Amino acid sequence: MLRYTLMRLGIFAGCFAAVWGLSYAGLLPKGLGSSNGLWLLLLAMVLSAPISFVVLRKQRDSASVQIAARVDRAKAGFGRSASQEDLADDAGSGPGGARAGG
């Protein structure tokens, strides 16, 4: 997961450097007034998203599998906790046990 994030940041940084260079050379508009930094940031984000989508497909799929496994383990843990609580609740409200508030 960390590897995917770092690779994605690297692609963004490369796009930002390319956009900055093109803007500095005058090949791209410089934005309006003092908005040059925001314009370059937005343009780099728009360019890096499809590049990351295509180039990092394998890493994204691997990260997705890891996240799905974590979610499944968490769901299983919640299920075990709920069943233990149900068993404890059933034991407390047995034939001889009077429950408060119920």
C-alpha positions in Angstrom: 0.0 0.0 0.0 2.8 2.4 0.9 4.6 1.5 -2.3 1.5 2.4 -4.4 1.1 5.7 -2.6 4.8 6.6 -3.1 4.7 5.7 -6.8 1.5 7.8 -7.2 3.2 10.8 -5.5 6.2 10.3 -7.8 4.1 10.4 -10.9 2.4 13.5 -9.6 5.8 15.2 -8.8 7.0 14.3 -12.3 3.8 15.8 -13.9 4.2 18.9 -11.7 7.8 19.4 -12.7 6.8 19.0 -16.4 3.9 21.4 -16.1 6.1 23.9 -14.2 8.8 23.7 -16.9 6.4 24.2 -19.7 4.8 27.1 -18.0 8.2 28.6 -17.2 9.2 28.2 -20.9 6.0 30.0 -21.9 4.4 27.0 -23.6 1.5 26.9 -21.1 -0.6 29.8 -19.8 0.6 31.2 -16.5 -2.9 31.5 -15.0 -4.6 34.7 -13.9 -2.7 37.1 -11.7 -1.1 35.3 -8.8 -2.9 32.0 -9.4 0.0 30.4 -11.2 0.8 27.9 -8.4 -2.8 26.8 -8.1 -3.1 26.5 -11.8 0.1 24.3 -12.1 -1.1 22.2 -9.2 -4.5 21.6 -10.7 -3.1 20.8 -14.1 -0.5 18.4 -12.7 -3.3 16.6 -10.8 -5.4 16.3 -13.9 -2.5 14.9 -15.9 -1.2 12.5 -13.2 -4.6 10.8 -12.6 -5.0 9.0 -15.9 -1.3 8.2 -16.0 -1.5 6.6 -12.6 -4.6 4.8 -13.6 -2.9 3.1 -16.5 0.7 2.7 -15.2 -0.1 1.6 -11.7 -2.8 -0.9 -12.5 -0.9 -3.9 -11.0 0.0 -2.1 -7.8 -3.5 -0.8 -7.4 -4.9 -4.3 -7.7 -2.4 -5.6 -5.2 -3.3 -2.8 -2.7 -7.0 -3.6 -3.3 -6.5 -7.2 -2.4 -4.7 -6.2 0.8 -7.4 -3.8 1.9 -10.2 -6.4 1.1 -8.3 -9.0 3.3 -8.2 -6.4 6.2 -11.9 -5.7 5.8 -12.7 -9.4 5.9 -10.7 -9.9 9.0 -12.3 -7.0 10.7 -15.8 -8.3 9.8 -14.9 -11.7 11.1 -13.7 -10.1 14.4 -16.9 -8.1 14.7 -19.0 -11.3 14.0 -17.1 -13.2 16.8 -17.6 -10.3 19.2 -21.3 -10.1 18.4 -21.8 -13.8 18.9 -20.0 -13.7 22.3 -22.2 -10.8 23.4 -25.3 -12.7 22.3 -24.1 -15.8 24.3 -23.4 -13.6 27.4 -26.8 -11.9 27.0 -28.6 -15.2 26.6 -26.8 -16.6 29.7 -27.8 -13.6 31.8 -31.5 -13.8 30.8 -31.9 -17.5 31.5 -34.8 -19.0 33.4 -33.5 -18.0 36.8 -31.9 -14.7 35.9 -33.9 -11.5 36.1 -32.6 -8.7 34.0 -32.8 -5.1 35.0 -34.7 -2.8 32.6 -36.2 -5.6 30.6 
